[in-house]
Amino acid sequence: MNSPTEAKLTIKADHGATNRKLLARQAAADLTRIESASRKISIHLSSPEGKRLYLRCFDITQMNLHFIAVFARMKLPGEDVDKVEAELRQLFDSRLARLNQSLVDMEAKCQANGIISLATYDVEPMLIEAKVYSTLGRLLLEMIGKIDQLMPMLETLCIDEAISTGQLNVEKSRTKKNVRGAASATRMLRMALEKRIAASDAVLSQRSGELSSAEQAIIGVRDAISEK
Protein backbone atom coordinates (compact mmCIF):
# COMPACT_ATOMS: atom_id res chain seq x y z
CA MET A 1 0.00 0.00 0.00
CA ASN A 2 1.29 3.47 -0.84
CA SER A 3 1.87 5.89 2.00
CA PRO A 4 -0.13 9.21 2.00
CA THR A 5 3.03 11.05 1.00
CA GLU A 6 3.75 8.79 -1.99
CA ALA A 7 0.16 9.11 -3.19
CA LYS A 8 0.49 12.86 -3.59
CA LEU A 9 3.40 12.69 -6.02
CA THR A 10 3.91 11.06 -9.36
CA ILE A 11 7.45 9.73 -9.04
CA LYS A 12 9.33 9.32 -12.28
CA ALA A 13 12.84 8.66 -11.01
CA ASP A 14 14.55 6.72 -8.23
CA HIS A 15 14.84 9.30 -5.48
CA GLY A 16 17.39 7.42 -3.44
CA ALA A 17 17.74 7.47 0.34
CA THR A 18 18.27 11.24 0.61
CA ASN A 19 15.14 12.07 -1.35
CA ARG A 20 13.11 9.52 0.60
CA LYS A 21 14.06 11.30 3.82
CA LEU A 22 12.83 14.57 2.32
CA LEU A 23 9.58 12.96 1.19
CA ALA A 24 8.99 11.63 4.71
CA ARG A 25 8.97 15.22 6.00
CA GLN A 26 6.47 16.53 3.47
CA ALA A 27 3.93 18.91 5.01
CA ALA A 28 0.59 17.14 5.39
CA ALA A 29 -2.06 18.40 2.97
CA ASP A 30 -5.09 16.32 1.99
CA LEU A 31 -5.65 17.37 -1.62
CA THR A 32 -8.49 14.85 -1.94
CA ARG A 33 -10.69 17.48 -0.28
CA ILE A 34 -10.27 19.71 -3.33
CA GLU A 35 -12.93 18.85 -5.92
CA SER A 36 -11.75 21.37 -8.53
CA ALA A 37 -9.97 20.28 -11.70
CA SER A 38 -6.20 20.63 -11.76
CA ARG A 39 -3.49 21.04 -14.35
CA LYS A 40 -0.76 18.42 -14.09
CA ILE A 41 2.58 20.19 -14.53
CA SER A 42 5.87 18.30 -14.50
CA ILE A 43 8.68 19.90 -12.53
CA HIS A 44 12.30 18.77 -12.24
CA LEU A 45 13.94 19.71 -8.92
CA SER A 46 17.65 19.14 -8.42
CA SER A 47 18.62 21.35 -5.47
CA PRO A 48 17.84 20.39 -1.86
CA GLU A 49 16.43 23.89 -1.37
CA GLY A 50 13.99 23.53 -4.26
CA LYS A 51 12.90 20.08 -3.12
CA ARG A 52 12.28 21.18 0.46
CA LEU A 53 10.34 24.27 -0.58
CA TYR A 54 8.09 22.17 -2.79
CA LEU A 55 7.47 19.48 -0.17
CA ARG A 56 6.96 21.88 2.73
CA CYS A 57 5.12 24.74 1.07
CA PHE A 58 3.42 23.83 -2.19
CA ASP A 59 0.50 21.54 -1.38
CA ILE A 60 -0.32 23.15 1.97
CA THR A 61 -0.36 26.60 0.36
CA GLN A 62 -2.64 25.33 -2.39
CA MET A 63 -5.04 24.10 0.33
CA ASN A 64 -5.03 27.58 1.84
CA LEU A 65 -5.56 29.21 -1.56
CA HIS A 66 -8.47 26.87 -2.27
CA PHE A 67 -10.09 27.75 1.06
CA ILE A 68 -9.85 31.45 0.21
CA ALA A 69 -11.10 31.07 -3.36
CA VAL A 70 -13.93 28.60 -2.70
CA PHE A 71 -14.99 28.09 0.92
CA ALA A 72 -14.59 31.69 2.07
CA ARG A 73 -16.88 32.81 -0.76
CA MET A 74 -19.66 30.64 0.63
CA LYS A 75 -19.68 32.58 3.89
CA LEU A 76 -18.37 36.07 3.14
CA PRO A 77 -19.17 38.80 0.58
CA GLY A 78 -17.48 38.08 -2.75
CA GLU A 79 -15.91 41.54 -2.96
CA ASP A 80 -14.10 40.95 0.34
CA VAL A 81 -12.59 37.72 -0.97
CA ASP A 82 -11.68 39.47 -4.25
CA LYS A 83 -9.62 42.00 -2.27
CA VAL A 84 -7.72 39.22 -0.51
CA GLU A 85 -7.01 37.43 -3.79
CA ALA A 86 -5.88 40.70 -5.40
CA GLU A 87 -3.50 41.29 -2.49
CA LEU A 88 -2.06 37.80 -2.90
CA ARG A 89 -1.71 38.22 -6.67
CA GLN A 90 0.26 41.42 -6.18
CA LEU A 91 2.48 39.69 -3.63
CA PHE A 92 3.09 36.62 -5.80
CA ASP A 93 3.81 38.75 -8.89
CA SER A 94 6.33 40.88 -6.99
CA ARG A 95 8.12 37.82 -5.58
CA LEU A 96 8.27 36.20 -9.01
CA ALA A 97 9.67 39.41 -10.51
CA ARG A 98 12.41 39.44 -7.85
CA LEU A 99 13.39 35.89 -8.70
CA ASN A 100 13.47 36.65 -12.42
CA GLN A 101 15.77 39.59 -11.73
CA SER A 102 17.98 37.41 -9.52
CA LEU A 103 18.32 34.92 -12.36
CA VAL A 104 19.36 37.71 -14.74
CA ASP A 105 21.87 39.06 -12.20
CA MET A 106 23.41 35.66 -11.41
CA GLU A 107 23.69 34.72 -15.10
CA ALA A 108 25.50 38.00 -15.74
CA LYS A 109 27.80 37.36 -12.77
CA CYS A 110 28.62 33.88 -14.06
CA GLN A 111 29.46 35.27 -17.51
CA ALA A 112 31.56 38.04 -15.99
CA ASN A 113 33.59 35.43 -14.13
CA GLY A 114 34.07 33.18 -17.16
CA ILE A 115 31.78 30.43 -15.84
CA ILE A 116 30.39 28.37 -18.72
CA SER A 117 29.22 25.26 -16.83
CA LEU A 118 27.50 24.99 -13.45
CA ALA A 119 28.11 22.72 -10.49
CA THR A 120 25.78 19.71 -10.37
CA TYR A 121 24.19 17.66 -7.59
CA ASP A 122 25.07 14.01 -7.05
CA VAL A 123 21.72 13.21 -5.42
CA GLU A 124 19.04 12.09 -7.87
CA PRO A 125 16.63 14.86 -8.91
CA MET A 126 12.93 14.73 -8.11
CA LEU A 127 10.71 14.54 -11.17
CA ILE A 128 7.26 15.47 -9.92
CA GLU A 129 3.89 15.84 -11.57
CA ALA A 130 2.43 18.74 -9.58
CA LYS A 131 -1.31 19.30 -9.36
CA VAL A 132 -2.05 22.99 -9.90
CA TYR A 133 -5.53 24.24 -9.00
CA SER A 134 -5.28 27.99 -9.54
CA THR A 135 -3.30 30.84 -11.08
CA LEU A 136 -1.67 31.57 -7.73
CA GLY A 137 -0.72 27.92 -7.38
CA ARG A 138 0.92 28.07 -10.80
CA LEU A 139 2.86 31.20 -9.83
CA LEU A 140 4.04 29.51 -6.63
CA LEU A 141 5.28 26.52 -8.63
CA GLU A 142 7.14 28.89 -10.96
CA MET A 143 8.83 30.52 -7.97
CA ILE A 144 10.01 27.16 -6.67
CA GLY A 145 11.35 26.25 -10.11
CA LYS A 146 13.29 29.50 -10.38
CA ILE A 147 14.82 29.02 -6.95
CA ASP A 148 15.92 25.56 -8.05
CA GLN A 149 17.64 27.18 -11.05
CA LEU A 150 19.36 29.79 -8.88
CA MET A 151 20.90 27.40 -6.35
CA PRO A 152 23.53 25.77 -8.60
CA MET A 153 24.47 29.21 -9.95
CA LEU A 154 25.14 30.43 -6.41
CA GLU A 155 27.05 27.25 -5.51
CA THR A 156 29.21 27.60 -8.62
CA LEU A 157 29.97 31.27 -7.93
CA CYS A 158 31.07 30.32 -4.42
CA ILE A 159 33.25 27.43 -5.65
CA ASP A 160 34.96 29.78 -8.13
CA GLU A 161 35.39 32.44 -5.41
CA ALA A 162 33.17 34.97 -7.16
CA ILE A 163 31.21 35.22 -3.90
CA SER A 164 32.15 34.26 -0.35
CA THR A 165 30.56 31.50 1.72
CA GLY A 166 28.89 34.19 3.78
CA GLN A 167 27.43 35.80 0.67
CA LEU A 168 26.27 32.37 -0.53
CA ASN A 169 24.32 31.79 2.68
CA VAL A 170 22.80 35.29 2.59
CA GLU A 171 21.72 34.91 -1.05
CA LYS A 172 20.23 31.47 -0.43
CA SER A 173 18.27 32.70 2.57
CA ARG A 174 17.03 35.81 0.75
CA THR A 175 15.99 33.76 -2.26
CA LYS A 176 14.06 31.14 -0.26
CA LYS A 177 12.16 33.85 1.60
CA ASN A 178 10.27 34.63 -1.61
CA VAL A 179 8.40 31.32 -1.41
CA ARG A 180 8.24 31.12 2.37
CA GLY A 181 6.92 34.67 2.57
CA ALA A 182 4.23 33.97 -0.02
CA ALA A 183 3.21 30.77 1.79
CA SER A 184 3.14 32.54 5.16
CA ALA A 185 1.05 35.44 3.84
CA THR A 186 -1.45 33.00 2.32
CA ARG A 187 -1.76 31.12 5.62
CA MET A 188 -2.26 34.34 7.60
CA LEU A 189 -4.94 35.62 5.21
CA ARG A 190 -6.77 32.30 5.41
CA MET A 191 -6.70 32.48 9.21
CA ALA A 192 -8.06 36.03 9.11
CA LEU A 193 -10.94 34.91 6.88
CA GLU A 194 -11.62 31.93 9.15
CA LYS A 195 -11.94 34.30 12.12
CA ARG A 196 -14.41 36.46 10.20
CA ILE A 197 -16.44 33.41 9.25
CA ALA A 198 -16.46 32.16 12.86
CA ALA A 199 -17.59 35.59 14.11
CA SER A 200 -20.33 35.73 11.47
CA ASP A 201 -21.53 32.23 12.39
CA ALA A 202 -21.58 33.17 16.07
CA VAL A 203 -23.77 36.20 15.36
CA LEU A 204 -26.16 34.11 13.27
CA SER A 205 -26.31 31.48 16.00
CA GLN A 206 -27.05 34.12 18.63
CA ARG A 207 -29.83 35.61 16.51
CA SER A 208 -31.29 32.16 15.96
CA GLY A 209 -31.27 31.57 19.71
CA GLU A 210 -32.98 34.90 20.35
CA LEU A 211 -35.66 34.08 17.78
CA SER A 212 -36.17 30.68 19.35
CA SER A 213 -36.60 32.26 22.79
CA ALA A 214 -39.10 34.75 21.38
CA GLU A 215 -41.04 31.95 19.74
CA GLN A 216 -41.15 30.04 23.02
CA ALA A 217 -42.47 33.15 24.78
CA ILE A 218 -45.21 33.58 22.19
CA ILE A 219 -46.23 29.93 22.57
CA GLY A 220 -46.33 30.39 26.34
CA VAL A 221 -48.62 33.39 26.00
CA ARG A 222 -50.92 31.51 23.63
CA ASP A 223 -51.11 28.56 26.03
CA ALA A 224 -51.97 30.88 28.90
CA ILE A 225 -54.72 32.55 26.88
CA SER A 226 -56.19 29.23 25.75
CA GLU A 227 -56.34 27.98 29.35
CA LYS A 228 -58.50 30.96 30.28
N, C-alpha and C positions, 0 to 999 in steps of 0.2 A: 504493500500500500504506500502511495506517495505521501510524504509529509505535507502539512499546510504550506510550508515555504516553497517546496518543490512544485506544488500545484500552481503557484502564482507566476511561474516563469517558464518560458519555453527554452530549454537548454539545448544548445546546438554545438557544444564543444565540451570536452572533458575539463572540468574546472580544476581538478586537482585538490589536494588537501587544503591549501591556503584559501582557495575560493570557497570550499565547502564550509570552512570556519566563518567566512564572511556571510554566507547564505544563512547560517544558523543564527546569526544576529540580526536578521532582517526585521525591521519594525513591523509589528502585526497590523494588518489592514485587510479586513474581509471584503474583498471586491465583489463577492457574490451578492452583496446587498445592493449593488448598483445595477439597475435594470436597463440603463441606457445602452445604446450601441457604442462600440468603441472601434477606433482605428488601431490596427496592429502594426506597430512600427519597430523594425529591427534596429537595434543599437549595439555597437561593438565597444566595449569598455576594457581598456588595457591597464589604466593606472589604478592603484589601490584607492586613491582619493575619489575618482569617478565611480568606482564600484560601490564604495561605502555611501556616497551621497545618494546614489540610486536606491540602494537597499534600505537606507534609513529614512529617506525623505520622499521618494517619489509616490509610492502607493498611498501612504498615509496622507500626504498632501492632496492627492486626488480625491480621497474620501472627504476631506474637509471642503474642497472646492465643490464637490457634488452636493454636500449638505447645503452650502450657501446657494448654489444655483437652483436646486430642486426643492428640498425640504423647507428651507427658510421662506420660500415664496408661498408655501401653503399656509403659513401662519402670519406673515408680515406683509405690509404693502409692497407691491412690486417695485415702486420707485425707490424705496429704501434699499432693497437688495441690489437694484441697478447701480446705486451709488457705491456700494461696497465692491461690486464687481469692477466698476470703472477705476476705483482706487487700486485694486489689485492689478488690473491691466497696466496701469501707469507704472506701478512698481516693477512688474515683470519685464515690461519693455525697457525700463531704465537699466535694470540689472543685465539684461541681454545685450544692450548697447555697450555697457562697460566691458563685458566679456569679449565682444567683437573687437573693441578697441585694444584690449589687452593682447588678443591674438595678433593684431596688426603690429603692435609695438614689439612683441617678442619675436615675431618673424623678422622684423627689421633689425633687431639686436643680434639675432643669429647670423643674418647676412653680413652685418657690420663686423662680426667677429670671425668671418670665414667659415661658419658652420654649415655644412651641406648635408649632413646626415645626423639624425637624432638618436639619443640613447634609447634602448628598448628594454622592455620588462621580460624577465625570464618566466614569470608566472603566466600560466595560460590566461588569455583574455576571456571575458564573459560575453557571449553572444546571446542577447536577450530579445525576445519579442515582447515589447512593452505594449500594454493596453492603454490607449489614450482616449479619454472621454470628453475632453473639452479643449478649447483654444488655449486656456491657461495651462492645462496639463501638457499640451504640445510645447508651449514655450518653456516650461520647466524642464522637459526632456532635452530641449535644445541647449539649455544652460548647462545641464550635466554633461552633455556631449562636448561642449566647448571647453569645459574645465578639463575633461579627459584629454583633449588635444593640447591644452596648455602645459600640463604636468611634465611630459617628456621634454618640452622646450626648456622649461625652467631647470630641470635636472641636468640637461646637456650644458646649459649656460654656466651652471655651477661647476660641473666637471671640468669645463674648459676655462675656468676662472674668470668668466665674464661677469659673474656676480658671486658674492660671498655666500657662505652657508647661512649666515644670518639673514641676508637678503632673500635667499631661497625660502626660508621658513616664513618670512614676512609676506612674500608674494603668494605663497601657497595658502596661508591663512586668509589673506585679503580676498583671494579668488574664491575660496570655498564659502566665504560669507555671503556671496551673491545668492547661492541656492539656500543656504541655511536661513538667511534673512527672509527670503521669499516664503519659505516653508513656515517660519515662525510667525510672520505677519498673517498668513492665511489661517493658521491655528488660532491666533488671538482674535481675528475678526469672526471666525466661527463661534468662538466662546462668547463674544459680545452679542451675537445674534441669538445664541441659545439662552442667554440671560434675558433678553427682551421677550423671547417667546415664552419663557417660564413666567415672567412677570405678567404678560398678557393672559396666559392661561389661569394664573392665580386670580386676576381681576374677574375673568369670566366665571370662574368657579364660585367666587364670593357673591357675585350678582345672582348666580343660579341658586345659591343657598338662601339669599335674601328673598328671592321670588318664591322659593319653596316655603319659607316661613310665613310669608304673606298669604300664600294659598292655604296653609294650615289654619291661619287665623280666620280667614273667610269661612272655611268649612266649619270651624268651631262656632262662629256666629250663627251660621245657618242652622246648625244642630240645636243651638240654644233657642232660636226662634221657633223651630219646628216642635220642640218639646212643650212650648207654651200653647 
